[in-house]
Amino acid sequence: MKDYGKFDIKALQKAIKCSVIAIDNDESCSPRGGPFGAAIYKDGKLVAQGCNNVLALNDPSAHAEVFTIRKACKKLGTWDLSGCVLYSSCEPCPMCLMTVKWANIDKIFFAATRKDAADIGFRDDDLYALLKKGVYATQIEECRNEAVEIMQQWAKKFVQNGKY
């Protein structure tokens, strides 16, 4: 069932236009990173837009979605983007998807799929498969109590006092 309208199509086209920067020859914006763009709207108004900046910043986390979320958070003065909608030129990778979820963004619309990204050499599908396997890091049990104690101190100071 279709849950989008003409506004969503126009907003997604705005995100796609941001992805063009990746192939633009203008020295002020090239090379930025992969051919991906994103835009965030709230109440029908553009809050932030951006493109992939992995190469420009030497930052593997500077995907279009994460970069745009950072800009939106700065503009709105909050980490909580409840009420916002993300439009992305491509299906978000696992990192971007989790960042969207942490930011409480209400909806995501995308154009190209992760399979389309794989066709040009990106490995988003491999990362999704890795997540299905479960935890892939190693816990050092001897350090757990120390880490949990700090977490509990933080929770007592901020969460229980309504500051977070």
One Martini backbone bead per residue (centre of mass of N, CA, C, O) as a GRO file, in nm:
protein
  164
    1MET     BB    1   0.095   0.037   0.024
    2LYS     BB    2   0.067   0.367  -0.031
    3ASP     BB    3   0.255   0.627   0.186
    4TYR     BB    4   0.256   0.860  -0.043
    5GLY     BB    5   0.325   1.172  -0.205
    6LYS     BB    6   0.409   1.448  -0.376
    7PHE     BB    7   0.589   1.563  -0.157
    8ASP     BB    8   0.774   1.312  -0.126
    9ILE     BB    9   0.884   1.321  -0.412
   10LYS     BB   10   1.012   1.602  -0.396
   11ALA     BB   11   1.194   1.544  -0.150
   12LEU     BB   12   1.349   1.311  -0.284
   13GLN     BB   13   1.460   1.482  -0.518
   14LYS     BB   14   1.635   1.655  -0.333
   15ALA     BB   15   1.821   1.426  -0.240
   16ILE     BB   16   1.919   1.346  -0.522
   17LYS     BB   17   2.054   1.619  -0.585
   18CYS     BB   18   2.273   1.585  -0.364
   19SER     BB   19   2.420   1.339  -0.509
   20VAL     BB   20   2.556   1.496  -0.749
   21ILE     BB   21   2.811   1.601  -0.602
   22ALA     BB   22   2.983   1.336  -0.649
   23ILE     BB   23   3.004   1.425  -0.983
   24ASP     BB   24   3.102   1.696  -0.954
   25ASN     BB   25   3.354   1.931  -1.084
   26ASP     BB   26   3.344   2.108  -0.853
   27GLU     BB   27   3.593   2.190  -0.629
   28SER     BB   28   3.395   2.255  -0.377
   29CYS     BB   29   3.262   1.927  -0.397
   30SER     BB   30   3.521   1.767  -0.492
   31PRO     BB   31   3.546   1.494  -0.335
   32ARG     BB   32   3.311   1.344  -0.114
   33GLY     BB   33   3.176   1.064  -0.227
   34GLY     BB   34   2.919   0.908  -0.256
   35PRO     BB   35   2.602   0.885  -0.445
   36PHE     BB   36   2.462   1.055  -0.186
   37GLY     BB   37   2.145   1.171  -0.047
   38ALA     BB   38   1.981   1.413   0.184
   39ALA     BB   39   1.665   1.486   0.365
   40ILE     BB   40   1.507   1.703   0.612
   41TYR     BB   41   1.179   1.713   0.752
   42LYS     BB   42   0.946   1.956   0.910
   43ASP     BB   43   0.640   2.038   0.862
   44GLY     BB   44   0.722   2.070   0.541
   45LYS     BB   45   1.023   2.157   0.615
   46LEU     BB   46   1.337   2.229   0.555
   47VAL     BB   47   1.625   2.154   0.754
   48ALA     BB   48   1.813   1.943   0.584
   49GLN     BB   49   2.107   1.884   0.375
   50GLY     BB   50   2.302   1.619   0.196
   51CYS     BB   51   2.608   1.449   0.152
   52ASN     BB   52   2.854   1.258   0.093
   53ASN     BB   53   3.176   1.286   0.315
   54VAL     BB   54   3.402   1.071   0.341
   55LEU     BB   55   3.640   1.190   0.169
   56ALA     BB   56   3.645   1.491   0.262
   57LEU     BB   57   3.676   1.385   0.590
   58ASN     BB   58   3.782   1.108   0.660
   59ASP     BB   59   3.474   0.970   0.724
   60PRO     BB   60   3.288   0.677   0.758
   61SER     BB   61   3.025   0.842   0.894
   62ALA     BB   62   2.970   1.057   0.636
   63HIS     BB   63   2.700   1.007   0.551
   64ALA     BB   64   2.429   1.156   0.434
   65GLU     BB   65   2.244   1.095   0.673
   66VAL     BB   66   2.434   1.168   0.908
   67PHE     BB   67   2.511   1.449   0.813
   68THR     BB   68   2.213   1.554   0.814
   69ILE     BB   69   2.151   1.497   1.108
   70ARG     BB   70   2.362   1.686   1.224
   71LYS     BB   71   2.245   1.943   1.098
   72ALA     BB   72   1.961   1.924   1.225
   73CYS     BB   73   2.045   1.924   1.520
   74LYS     BB   74   2.186   2.195   1.515
   75LYS     BB   75   1.946   2.367   1.414
   76LEU     BB   76   1.739   2.255   1.651
   77GLY     BB   77   1.892   2.184   1.928
   78THR     BB   78   1.886   1.855   1.889
   79TRP     BB   79   1.873   1.494   1.900
   80ASP     BB   80   1.555   1.507   1.863
   81LEU     BB   81   1.367   1.410   1.555
   82SER     BB   82   1.090   1.432   1.611
   83GLY     BB   83   0.878   1.478   1.324
   84CYS     BB   84   1.067   1.367   1.117
   85VAL     BB   85   1.188   1.332   0.772
   86LEU     BB   86   1.356   1.101   0.564
   87TYR     BB   87   1.545   1.154   0.264
   88SER     BB   88   1.683   0.906   0.034
   89SER     BB   89   1.854   0.798  -0.245
   90CYS     BB   90   1.908   0.551  -0.046
   91GLU     BB   91   1.921   0.288   0.125
   92PRO     BB   92   2.005   0.251   0.431
   93CYS     BB   93   2.239   0.167   0.615
   94PRO     BB   94   2.287   0.045   0.922
   95MET     BB   95   2.406   0.302   1.044
   96CYS     BB   96   2.189   0.498   0.943
   97LEU     BB   97   1.942   0.356   1.056
   98MET     BB   98   2.030   0.377   1.356
   99THR     BB   99   2.049   0.684   1.360
  100VAL     BB  100   1.755   0.736   1.297
  101LYS     BB  101   1.649   0.588   1.549
  102TRP     BB  102   1.805   0.757   1.765
  103ALA     BB  103   1.661   1.033   1.648
  104ASN     BB  104   1.344   0.974   1.600
  105ILE     BB  105   1.264   0.929   1.320
  106ASP     BB  106   0.963   0.859   1.171
  107LYS     BB  107   1.061   0.859   0.857
  108ILE     BB  108   1.143   0.670   0.551
  109PHE     BB  109   1.268   0.762   0.230
  110PHE     BB  110   1.349   0.588  -0.081
  111ALA     BB  111   1.494   0.487  -0.382
  112ALA     BB  112   1.729   0.319  -0.384
  113THR     BB  113   1.885   0.021  -0.329
  114ARG     BB  114   2.117  -0.191  -0.193
  115LYS     BB  115   2.147  -0.343  -0.460
  116ASP     BB  116   2.225  -0.098  -0.628
  117ALA     BB  117   2.481  -0.040  -0.463
  118ALA     BB  118   2.620  -0.314  -0.520
  119ASP     BB  119   2.645  -0.269  -0.834
  120ILE     BB  120   2.878  -0.025  -0.751
  121GLY     BB  121   3.039  -0.153  -0.470
  122PHE     BB  122   2.861  -0.169  -0.231
  123ARG     BB  123   2.818  -0.329   0.122
  124ASP     BB  124   2.537  -0.327   0.269
  125ASP     BB  125   2.440  -0.621   0.248
  126ASP     BB  126   2.674  -0.739   0.417
  127LEU     BB  127   2.600  -0.581   0.677
  128TYR     BB  128   2.321  -0.702   0.716
  129ALA     BB  129   2.425  -0.994   0.740
  130LEU     BB  130   2.600  -0.948   0.990
  131LEU     BB  131   2.364  -0.875   1.181
  132LYS     BB  132   2.220  -1.156   1.165
  133LYS     BB  133   2.451  -1.307   1.332
  134GLY     BB  134   2.528  -1.096   1.540
  135VAL     BB  135   2.753  -1.075   1.753
  136TYR     BB  136   3.110  -0.960   1.659
  137ALA     BB  137   3.220  -0.926   1.938
  138THR     BB  138   3.437  -0.903   2.232
  139GLN     BB  139   3.408  -0.981   2.553
  140ILE     BB  140   3.544  -0.847   2.864
  141GLU     BB  141   3.448  -0.955   3.161
  142GLU     BB  142   3.655  -0.813   3.364
  143CYS     BB  143   3.523  -0.510   3.273
  144ARG     BB  144   3.216  -0.491   3.327
  145ASN     BB  145   3.169  -0.369   3.611
  146GLU     BB  146   3.303  -0.096   3.556
  147ALA     BB  147   3.113  -0.008   3.324
  148VAL     BB  148   2.840  -0.041   3.476
  149GLU     BB  149   2.894   0.161   3.702
  150ILE     BB  150   2.904   0.409   3.519
  151MET     BB  151   2.624   0.377   3.400
  152GLN     BB  152   2.473   0.402   3.673
  153GLN     BB  153   2.573   0.685   3.744
  154TRP     BB  154   2.452   0.824   3.501
  155ALA     BB  155   2.157   0.743   3.546
  156LYS     BB  156   2.130   0.879   3.822
  157LYS     BB  157   2.203   1.172   3.724
  158PHE     BB  158   2.006   1.183   3.453
  159VAL     BB  159   1.757   0.992   3.430
  160GLN     BB  160   1.632   1.009   3.726
  161ASN     BB  161   1.632   1.347   3.681
  162GLY     BB  162   1.529   1.417   3.378
  163LYS     BB  163   1.796   1.492   3.175
  164TYR     BB  164   1.725   1.234   2.948
   0.00000   0.00000   0.00000
